[in-house]
Amino acid sequence: MRAIVFENFKTFPTLTDVQKPTPGPGEVLLKVAGAGACHSDVAIYDDFEEGAPGAQKPPFVLGHENSGWVEEVGEGVDGFTKGDAYLVYGPIGCQHCRACSRGQDTYCENAATNPYMGVGLGRDGGMAEYVTVPARNLVPLGDADPIDAAPLSDAGLTPYHAIKLALPHLAGGGRFALVIGLGGLGQLGVQILTALTGATVIATDMKEDAMAKAEAAGAITVPGGPDQVARIREITGGKGVDAAFDFVGAAGTVKVAMESMAVKGRCTIVGIAGGSFEWSFFTNPYEATITNTYWGTIEELHEVVDMYRAGQITPEVERFTLDNGLDAYRKLQAGELSARAVVVPHGE
């Protein structure tokens, strides 16, 4: 079968022929419906060096945002019907520590000794015609479109997890939420906040088209610039935002988030651009916290799918054939995508 493979560090991936996988005990073989191209994939092949923290040993098939139809099941697996559509929970932990037992493989206590981080993260992923997945990692999609659903496994789950943890800060009248960075995660973040809270959602970015999409989803937008924080505080009546979500994570965006905070607010850094922030007792609003999150739990992915099936969230995707899948990564790196790239190995 054909697949997009990470061959080596600092090397652009290749479209090549690999052996079709066979499901092992406890696994399901999926015929891939869609595989989302993510900036984390770019980091795998372009940013990491061998031996660096988080680096995954090549070669393996890329793709950690996956959906597909059941094709075959392995030994010990039942309850699945061929042709049914599922979304894939990508992280795979040891599955017996406390974190994994609550469905939070991202915080697996044995991550340092696990053979890989997940599907498409050290283990063969979904940028291929077929992929094997632990049966436990499959979330049913019912009759919902599995191709457009593919990015929800990361671009939907990641903001959902961050927002769900911040919900106590947004409960009640007169609350404000700030979304920084309106790429795939940020746009879904706006939709999730609008669906789950009554807060006024403020969204900020440098791109006018991205802000227009956020406005259509119910946000008030503020363009980047020297008066960015002042404008955000003006919208909140001077008090600042009760919860901020930085989907970039650069030093400048973290600074904007923290300078926009209200007393007792919560700032969550979701983006991994590596920015830092200098905290001071005299400048930090009292009891305002800054934290970070990574991905989410399998239970939360079920909840994300519920929102998708109810029409509360709609990922915007640009579809690519597997033959043109490398173009998805080229456009992603060049900043030429206005939607989440989804590779469709078997056509429409």
LINWO-V27972 format. One record per helix or strand. SS is the DSSP state (2 for helix, 1 for strand). FROM is the first residue (numbers start at 1). TO is the last residue. If there is no record, write none. Layout:
SS FROM TO
SS FROM TO
//
This chain:
1 2 6
1 14 17
1 27 36
2 39 47
1 60 61
1 65 73
1 85 88
1 91 91
2 98 101
2 105 107
2 111 113
1 118 119
1 121 123
1 128 128
1 130 134
2 135 137
1 138 140
2 146 153
2 157 170
1 176 180
2 184 196
1 200 205
2 208 216
1 220 223
2 228 235
1 241 246
2 251 259
1 261 269
1 289 292
2 298 309
1 317 321
2 325 334
1 340 344
//
